[in-house]
Amino acid sequence: MREKIDDKTLQEAHILLHPIRYRIVELLAEKPMHINEISRVMGDERRFVTYHLRLLEECGFLSSKYKISPEKKSKGKSLKIYKTTERVEQTISKLREQWTK
């Protein structure tokens, strides 16, 4: 009989596997990006992406830091750069492990 997946893992899976959030995590696993890049690649409005980035960061799936832009168009502006954390892989591994038991 398959072991029951604990509530915390289910909650993390629910957050991580939402279609928009999963796509964001996929993009950021390839390379760190700022919100304008993410919005442009996804074709979504910045406000929708902001909501999902905030939730992913609050749950520990993303981290961010500010960096000064070297780009000509935005030179000298502070950009918040997002990247994935180890928690993404940990959660996915935990799901796989519990699912295969």
KOLMAR-425247 format. One line per 2 residues: number of its first residue (from 1); their letters; for each residue z, x, y of N, C-alpha, C. Coordinates in nm, 4 decimals. Each point is the difference from the previous one (the first is absolute). Layout:
N
NUM	A	Z/X/Y/Z/X/Y/Z/X/Y ~ ...
***
This chain:
101
1	MR	0.0000/0.0830/-0.1177/0.0000/-0.0830/0.1177/0.0000/0.0884/0.1254 ~ -0.0802/-0.0352/0.0974/-0.0135/0.0767/0.1230/0.1274/-0.0117/0.0852
3	EK	0.0440/0.1140/0.0555/0.1179/0.0017/0.0852/-0.0319/-0.0660/0.1338 ~ 0.0954/-0.0741/0.0525/-0.0176/-0.0707/0.1268/-0.0032/0.1011/0.1152
5	ID	-0.0960/-0.0190/0.0911/-0.0098/0.0873/0.1174/0.1090/-0.0393/0.0983 ~ 0.0735/0.0981/0.0508/0.1113/-0.0301/0.0896/-0.0502/-0.0568/0.1335
7	DK	0.0879/-0.0737/0.0666/-0.0363/-0.0697/0.1242/-0.0454/0.0940/0.1108 ~ 0.0635/0.1156/0.0117/-0.0371/0.0946/0.1057/-0.1443/0.0491/-0.0199
9	TL	-0.0344/0.0321/-0.1228/-0.1366/0.0458/-0.0302/-0.1011/-0.1110/0.0267 ~ 0.0348/-0.1232/-0.0349/-0.0897/-0.1128/0.0270/-0.0208/-0.0197/0.1502
11	QE	0.1072/0.0124/0.0755/-0.0105/-0.0149/0.1457/-0.0877/0.1108/0.0589 ~ 0.0199/0.1238/-0.0444/-0.0817/0.1112/0.0476/-0.1470/-0.0202/-0.0380
13	AH	-0.0247/-0.0482/-0.1211/-0.1374/-0.0248/-0.0448/-0.0641/-0.1079/0.0854 ~ 0.0746/-0.1036/0.0311/-0.0513/-0.1086/0.0841/-0.0429/0.0525/0.1368
15	IL	0.0798/0.0875/0.0573/-0.0316/0.0570/0.1312/-0.1198/0.0937/-0.0110 ~ 0.0028/0.0881/-0.0957/-0.1027/0.1033/-0.0135/-0.1356/-0.0552/-0.0428
17	LH	-0.0010/-0.1025/-0.0842/-0.1250/-0.0464/-0.0582/-0.0674/-0.1140/0.0763 ~ 0.0514/-0.0337/0.1174/-0.0704/-0.0951/0.0866/-0.1359/0.0627/0.0323
19	PI	-0.1100/-0.0752/-0.0035/-0.1333/0.0595/0.0163/-0.0187/0.0871/0.1244 ~ 0.0469/-0.0439/0.1140/-0.0164/0.0799/0.1229/0.0868/0.1246/-0.0054
21	RY	0.1250/-0.0163/-0.0425/0.0902/0.1159/-0.0051/-0.0471/0.1011/-0.1046 ~ -0.0504/-0.0489/-0.1124/-0.0503/0.0908/-0.1032/-0.1181/0.0807/0.0532
23	RI	-0.0891/-0.0649/0.0741/-0.1157/0.0691/0.0589/0.0461/0.1048/0.1011 ~ 0.1005/-0.0338/0.0795/0.0547/0.0969/0.0959/0.0545/0.1218/-0.0742
25	VE	0.0755/-0.0244/-0.1046/0.0577/0.1106/-0.0789/-0.1111/0.0850/-0.0615 ~ -0.1054/-0.0646/-0.0505/-0.1135/0.0752/-0.0549/-0.0618/0.0915/0.1057
27	LL	-0.0215/-0.0535/0.1194/-0.0586/0.0801/0.1086/0.0889/0.1182/0.0359 ~ 0.1292/-0.0271/0.0128/0.0924/0.1055/0.0416/0.0275/0.1016/-0.1104
29	AE	-0.0241/-0.0370/-0.1245/0.0132/0.0968/-0.1098/-0.1108/0.1043/0.0093 ~ -0.1149/-0.0404/0.0574/-0.1114/0.0928/0.0184/0.0273/0.0978/0.1139
31	KP	0.0523/-0.0533/0.1121/0.0337/0.0851/0.1136/0.0871/-0.0774/0.0980 ~ 0.0920/0.0679/0.0678/0.0802/-0.0659/0.1032/-0.0905/-0.0504/0.1140
33	MH	0.0358/-0.1137/0.0582/-0.0806/-0.0597/0.1061/0.0890/-0.0682/0.1030 ~ -0.0566/-0.0250/0.1184/0.0703/-0.0817/0.0982/-0.0569/-0.1409/-0.0043
35	IN	0.0681/-0.0923/0.0634/-0.0326/-0.1415/-0.0134/-0.1436/-0.0341/0.0385 ~ -0.0545/0.0637/0.1022/-0.1381/-0.0308/0.0392/-0.0987/0.0350/-0.1110
37	EI	0.0225/0.1135/-0.0664/-0.0870/0.0388/-0.1125/0.0102/-0.1005/-0.1140 ~ 0.1227/-0.0381/-0.0321/0.0220/-0.0939/-0.1100/-0.0675/-0.1336/0.0312
39	SR	0.0225/-0.0508/0.1193/-0.0597/-0.1282/0.0417/-0.1518/0.0054/-0.0048 ~ -0.0557/0.1101/0.0471/-0.1454/0.0156/0.0027/-0.0579/0.0019/-0.1422
41	VM	0.0605/0.0773/-0.0885/-0.0491/0.0109/-0.1375/0.0124/-0.1336/-0.0737 ~ 0.1106/-0.0698/0.0226/0.0228/-0.1257/-0.0702/-0.0742/-0.1174/0.0630
43	GD	-0.0385/0.0152/0.1256/-0.0668/-0.1095/0.0690/0.0947/-0.1129/0.0364 ~ 0.1287/0.0303/0.0094/0.1007/-0.0995/0.0357/0.0533/0.0253/0.1400
45	ER	0.0518/-0.1060/0.0594/0.0596/0.0136/0.1324/0.1247/0.0866/-0.0078 ~ 0.0199/0.0743/0.1051/0.1125/0.0928/0.0077/0.1345/-0.0697/-0.0220
47	RF	0.0152/-0.1209/0.0531/0.1294/-0.0695/-0.0129/0.0329/-0.0327/-0.1455 ~ -0.1014/-0.0322/-0.0807/0.0247/-0.0266/-0.1415/0.0379/0.1283/-0.0732
49	VT	-0.0702/0.1060/0.0310/0.0288/0.1297/-0.0625/0.1396/0.0470/0.0405 ~ 0.0372/-0.0185/0.1258/0.1328/0.0393/0.0486/0.1098/-0.0662/-0.0814
51	YH	-0.0138/-0.1283/-0.0251/0.0995/-0.0738/-0.0782/0.0182/0.0635/-0.1378 ~ -0.1090/0.0259/-0.0689/0.0072/0.0550/-0.1355/0.0499/0.1446/-0.0010
53	LR	-0.0394/0.0785/0.0998/0.0506/0.1374/0.0102/0.1516/-0.0006/0.0189 ~ 0.0485/-0.0875/0.0870/0.1439/-0.0070/0.0260/0.0762/-0.0358/-0.1272
55	LL	-0.0500/-0.0981/-0.0739/0.0660/-0.0415/-0.1234/-0.0007/0.1124/-0.1040 ~ -0.1137/0.0651/-0.0178/-0.0083/0.1107/-0.0958/0.0928/0.1152/0.0378
57	EE	0.0101/0.0265/0.1294/0.0884/0.1082/0.0449/0.1470/-0.0382/-0.0181 ~ 0.0355/-0.1236/0.0324/0.1378/-0.0459/-0.0178/0.0435/0.0062/-0.1462
59	CG	-0.0936/-0.0228/-0.0903/0.0299/0.0020/-0.1433/-0.0083/0.1400/-0.0610 ~ -0.0375/0.0985/0.0795/-0.0020/0.1380/-0.0474/-0.1290/0.0456/-0.0649
61	FL	-0.1053/-0.0823/0.0046/-0.1273/0.0386/-0.0590/-0.0829/0.0884/0.0924 ~ 0.0287/-0.0052/0.1296/-0.0690/0.0834/0.0987/0.1016/0.0716/0.0860
63	SS	-0.0422/0.1122/0.0545/0.0774/0.0681/0.1038/-0.0966/0.0256/0.1150 ~ 0.0569/0.0279/0.1152/-0.0855/0.0246/0.1159/0.0621/0.1060/0.0881
65	KY	-0.0868/0.0606/0.0802/0.0479/0.0950/0.1005/-0.1008/-0.0020/0.1147 ~ 0.0489/0.0368/0.1154/-0.0869/0.0020/0.1175/-0.0664/0.1357/0.0135
67	KI	-0.1238/-0.0037/0.0461/-0.0781/0.1218/0.0173/-0.0846/-0.0186/0.1267 ~ -0.0206/0.1074/0.0720/-0.0840/-0.0049/0.1196/-0.1463/0.0085/-0.0430
69	SP	-0.0794/-0.0929/0.0493/-0.1403/-0.0067/-0.0378/-0.0812/0.1141/0.0606 ~ -0.0793/0.0677/-0.0837/-0.0888/0.1045/0.0509/-0.1390/-0.0546/0.0346
71	EK	-0.0257/-0.1280/-0.0378/-0.1317/-0.0592/0.0209/-0.0302/-0.0173/0.1485 ~ -0.1240/0.0237/0.0355/-0.0422/-0.0067/0.1392/0.0326/-0.1349/0.0644
73	KS	-0.0282/-0.1063/-0.0721/0.0186/-0.1352/0.0526/0.1474/-0.0331/0.0264 ~ 0.0878/0.0511/-0.0825/0.1430/-0.0320/0.0138/0.0865/0.1251/0.0169
75	KG	-0.0576/0.1054/0.0493/0.0697/0.1291/0.0121/0.1313/-0.0146/0.0769 ~ 0.1044/0.0545/-0.0590/0.1309/-0.0002/0.0629/0.0836/-0.1232/-0.0305
77	KS	-0.0581/-0.1021/-0.0603/0.0753/-0.1203/-0.0353/0.0784/0.0237/-0.1280 ~ 0.1131/-0.0669/-0.0088/0.0829/0.0081/-0.1189/-0.0481/-0.1045/-0.1006
79	LK	-0.0309/0.0436/-0.1216/-0.0471/-0.0892/-0.1052/0.1007/-0.0020/-0.1147 ~ 0.0282/-0.1183/-0.0503/0.0888/-0.0128/-0.1153/-0.0858/0.0106/-0.1258
81	IY	0.0226/0.1048/-0.0769/-0.0775/0.0264/-0.1212/0.0810/-0.0452/-0.1217 ~ -0.0629/-0.0806/-0.0852/0.0642/-0.0529/-0.1203/-0.0491/0.0739/-0.1232
83	KT	0.0909/0.0150/-0.0978/-0.0377/0.0566/-0.1298/0.0870/-0.0638/-0.1076 ~ -0.0475/0.0062/-0.1237/0.0759/-0.0581/-0.1106/0.1176/0.0901/-0.0368
85	TE	0.0981/-0.0601/-0.0652/0.1155/0.0757/-0.0482/-0.0016/0.0009/-0.1531 ~ 0.0908/0.0746/-0.0570/0.0129/0.0076/-0.1465/0.0369/-0.1347/-0.0606
87	RV	0.0565/-0.0868/0.0812/0.0468/-0.1297/-0.0503/-0.1149/-0.0841/-0.0562 ~ -0.1199/0.0185/0.0526/-0.1157/-0.0743/-0.0515/-0.0191/0.0338/-0.1474
89	EQ	-0.0114/0.1265/-0.0309/-0.0228/0.0428/-0.1391/0.1202/-0.0327/-0.0880 ~ 0.1202/0.0123/0.0543/0.1204/-0.0325/-0.0767/0.0006/-0.1466/-0.0411
91	TI	-0.0363/-0.0873/0.0932/-0.0024/-0.1433/-0.0293/-0.1070/-0.0336/-0.1021 ~ -0.1175/0.0568/0.0160/-0.1082/-0.0249/-0.0948/0.0373/0.0520/-0.1389
93	SK	0.0602/0.1170/-0.0055/0.0435/0.0560/-0.1293/0.1054/-0.0884/-0.0654 ~ 0.0930/-0.0495/0.0803/0.1051/-0.0869/-0.0523/-0.0597/-0.1290/-0.0569
95	LR	-0.0983/-0.0550/0.0689/-0.0666/-0.1213/-0.0486/-0.0717/0.0260/-0.1320 ~ -0.0735/0.1115/-0.0056/-0.0707/0.0353/-0.1245/0.0973/0.0176/-0.1157
97	EQ	0.1085/0.0715/0.0287/0.0998/0.0293/-0.1037/0.0622/-0.1280/-0.0522 ~ 0.0388/-0.0889/0.0906/0.0644/-0.1237/-0.0431/-0.0982/-0.0951/-0.0655
99	WT	-0.1255/0.0043/0.0405/-0.1000/-0.0895/-0.0571/-0.0350/0.0398/-0.1435 ~ 0.0001/0.1304/-0.0272/-0.0405/0.0466/-0.1334/0.1140/0.0013/-0.1008
101	K	0.1210/-0.0292/0.0419/0.1133/-0.0013/-0.0959/-0.0066/-0.1185/-0.0905
***
